[in-house]
Amino acid sequence: MDRNLLQIKDLKTHFSTEEGLVRAVDGISFDIPRGKTFALVGESGCGKSMTALSIMKLVPQPAGKIVSGQILLDGDDLRLLPEMAMRILRGNRISMIFQEPMTSLNPVMSIGEQIRETLEYHLKLTAKAAKARAVELLNLVGIPDPNLRYDEYPHQISGGMKQRVMIAMALSGEPDLLIADEPTTALDVTIQAQILDLLRRLQQERGMAILLITHDLGIVADMADQVAVMYAGEIVEQASRAAFFADPKHPYSQKLLSSLPGNKKRGEPLEVIRGTVPPLNRPFEGCRFANRCDSAWERCEQVIPHWTPLDDGGIRCHLAEMPEKRMGIPQK
């Protein structure tokens, strides 16, 4: 059995706003073994990116706060670490590819300088050694003419190149865990495939764990070992990739998969999930997906569903709790 590198236990991250307390991450738990890819999927506004920022302890201050739970890296709770220790850990043991490279790169520093600065800080390399390693990293992530590109600025390179630079920066500290938040957003299909192939190859070479955050189920099918579906601040289903795509259990997961185009659906209308993710600044009395769910009944509006372990993961749904409505869901 693979040893878990990261363990998230009942994590809650809340924000104080003028509209009330927003429960952006509301009690989620999952594990990521070394060398494996864990995909966190769901619509925008479900709490995926805030989960990543919570793990990095980069929740926007002063409004945001991790209010409870554990973030265990090799058994050490990151919540207990002071900020100085976290600064050393970020970019070293945990790195993150942010969603938008256009705004994540410093426009007044060359791309080589930005990578070199990271190497000098985390690996304590000399300026000369850091520059040589930065050029190696640019070459590793598929940047052509890395010696020439080293002195170029972010505005001089394409979106795909910027994303590769972000990956090079994230890998510079040789992390144990790489968090990739929508790593191929706004990239064309060809560049997207190249980026994913690169991440997969580097993971195999280095034994990294990857937390992949995306709304693109095609990427999940290609990359993930385990899949967790997040909705309105909660994880509502978790399963292996094979089990998830073969037989999703939660009505929300089923809707997500039914909305995807495919050869078998050619000429047929795609599924549409009516409504939107509910606001998270109010307490919930029942299932958070109830008003969008075709399988909902009275209990769903009145009783909060519990997490039910299944053969290959688990589900947060009354369908798994009620024998008469279980619809063949196998229990552990």
Buried (B, 14 or more C-beta within 10 A) or exposed (E): EEEBBBBBBEBBBBBEEEEEBBBBBBBBBBBBBBBBBBBBBBBEBBBBBBBBBBBBBBBEEEEBBBEEBBBBBEEBEBBEBEEEEBBEBBBBBBBBBBBBBEEBBEEEBBBBBBBBBBBBBBBEBEEEBBBBBBBEBBBBBBBEEBEEBBEBBBEEBEBBBBBBBBBBBBBBBEBBBBBBBBBBBBBEEEBBBBBBEBBBEBBEEEEBBBBBBBBBBBBBBBBBBBBBBBBBBBBBBBBBBEBBBEBBBBBBBBBBBEEEEEEEEEEEEEBEBEEEBBEBBEEBEBBBBBBBBEBBEEBBEEBBBEBBEBEBBBBBBBBBBEEEBBEEBEEE
